[in-house]
Amino acid sequence: MNIEEIKFDTSGLVPAIVQDAETKEVLTLAYMNRESLGKTLETGETWFYSRSRQELWHKGATSGNTQSVTSMKYDCDKDALLVLVNPKGPACHTGAVSCFTESVFEGQEKVSSVGADSYAILAKLEQLIVEREVQRPEGAYTTYLFEKGVDKILKKVGEEASEVIIAAKNRDAEELKWEAADLLYHLMVLLVEQKLPFNNVLDVLIERHNK
């Protein structure tokens, strides 16, 4: 990327849309100046410019939730950036996976049951669980699990694992798919409780696959 081609605004900034390279979920909208863009290209991790503090900031420098850049593109007008990243944790300061959690309009969103895009439901599920841990809405089952604590969550993971084993031993595919889904859900609740992003688990699988 040639920085000289980027059209910065009158404040010397360019908007940067940050997107998860795997799930394609939009994580945040931030701003870069010439220096932070240069640092991003140099280090391979996202650097931004804070308009409120008027200073550079390295994403994850204090929280550990860094973002490794996999690619960067600019639009046809060269006045906006699209940054694809592998996040090491939540993108939002609230603890949510994405900064975009509040809905203005909700149409008939449906996750496809076929193809690689269907795996995006795992990222959506993780984001919802993170939001439940932060917001603790009354009456939600996930809230109940977090309020009961890690021992309760571990007990449920064990129970659901046993149910998976029973369904498999009985050769009951219909029951197995439901029990496997329950196990995945409770496992993801445990990962959130332990502050371990699901992407870290995927990184292990990728590392093993590449050996």
N, C-alpha and C positions, 0 to 999 in steps of 0.2 A: 504494500500500500504506500502510495506517495502522499505524504501529509500535505504537500504543497497544493494538491488537487482539492483538498477539503475546503468547503466554504464555511468559515466560522462566521457567527453573527456579529453584530456591532459590539457585543460584550466579549468577543473572542471565544465564544462557546459553540459547541455543536451537540445536539441531543443524541444520546446513545441508548438504543433499545437493547436490553440484555435478555437473551433467550437461552433456555436450557438446550444444549446441543442434542440431547437424547430424546427428551419428551416433547421438545418444541414449545414448551410453556413459556410465556413471556414472564420474566422474573421482576424486572424493574425498568424504569426510565430514569436515566441520570444524564449528567452533562460532562463533557470533556473539553478542556482547552488544549492548546497545542502541546503543552508540557505533559499533561496527564495522558494524552494520546501517545506521545512518544514513550513514556514510561510503560504504558500498556504493551506497546509493540516490543519494547526492550526486554521486559520481564516475563511476558506471557501470562500475566495476571491483570485483572481490571484495576485501573486507577481512574478516579473521577475528580471533578472540581466541584466543591461545595459552594453553591451560590449564597447560602446563609452565612457560612463561616468564612467564605472567601479564601479558601485554601485547598490544596490538593489532599485527597484521601485515598488510601489504599484499601480496597474492599477486603474486610476480614483481618486487617492488621491487628485489631484488638480482640475480636471475637473468634478468630480462627476460621471464619466462614469465607474463605477465599474463593475466587472464581478463576479457574484456568481457562484461558482463551483457546478455542479450537479454530475459530475463523472470524474475520471481520470483513464487512462489506459496507459500501456506501450506496445510497440510492442514486437514481438517475440525475437528480439535481445537485448531488454531491454536498448536500447540507444536512444529512442525517446518517447515523451509523447503525448497523445491525451487528451486534456482538454475540456470537454463539460461545457458550461457556459450559464447562463441567463444574458445577458448584460443589463446594465441600461442606455446605450447610445451608440453612435458610438465607434467602436474599433480603428479607425484610427485617427491620429492627424490632418488629413485634414478635419475631420468632416464626412467622409464617413463611412458607416456601417461596411465595410470590408476594410482591407488594400489591398486586391486583386481586383483592378479595371481596370488595364491595360491588354488588351488582346494581346497575342502572336499569338494565333490561335483560330478561331471561326468556329466550325463545325455547323451542323444543329441541334442546341439546340432547344428542344421543351418541353414545360411544359405539363405534362399529364393532360387531362381534367377529369380524374377519380381518386379518392383516395385522401388520406391525403396529398400526396406530392404536389398536385395542390395548396395548400395554400402557398407554397413557393413563389408563384408569388407576394404575398403581401410584403414579405421581399425584393424581387428583385425590386419591384416598389418603396419601401421606399428608397432603396439604390440609385436608379436612381434619385429620387427627391432630395436627399441630395447632390448628385454630381452636379445636375443642379444648386442648390443654391450656391454651392461653385464656380463652373466653369463658370456659366452664358453663355453658348454657344449662339451665336447670331442666332436668328430665331426660337429658341425653345419656345414652348408655356409655358412651366414651367418657363423658364427665364422671359418671359413677366409677369407672375403672380407675381414672386418675386420682379421684378423691380417696378411694380405698388403698391405693398405693401399689408398690411394686410386687408385694407378696400376692395380692389378689390377681394382678396381671399375670404373674408367673404361674399361678394355679390354673388360670384359664388357658394359658398356652399349653400346659401339660394335659388338661382335660381334652382340649381340641385335638392334640396330637394323638391321644388315645382313641378318640372317635374316628380319626383318619385310619388308624391301624385296624380298628374293628370293621369299618366299611370295606377296606381293602381285603381283609381276610374273608369277608362274606361275598366278595366279588360283586358288590353292589355299586356299580358305576354312578348311578343317579345319586345315591347317598354320599358317595365319595366326593363328588364335585362340590356338594354343599359343605361337607365337613372340611375339605381342603380350603374353601373360601373362608370359612370361619377361622381356620388356623392361620391363614395369611393375614387376616385382619388383626387378630390378637398379637401376632408376631410384630406387625407394624406398630401397634400401640406400644409394645415393649421397646422397640427401637426408638420411638419418639421419647418415651420416658427416660431412656438411657442417653438421649441426645446424640444418637448415632444415625446420621442420614442414610436413607435406603441406598443412595448412590454409592456409599462406601462399600456396601455389600456387593453391589453390582461390579464395583471396581475389582473386588477379589475374584469374582467369576471371570471377568475379562482377563485379569492377570493369569489365572489358571489356564484359560483357553489359549492364551498366546504362548504358553510355555511349550 
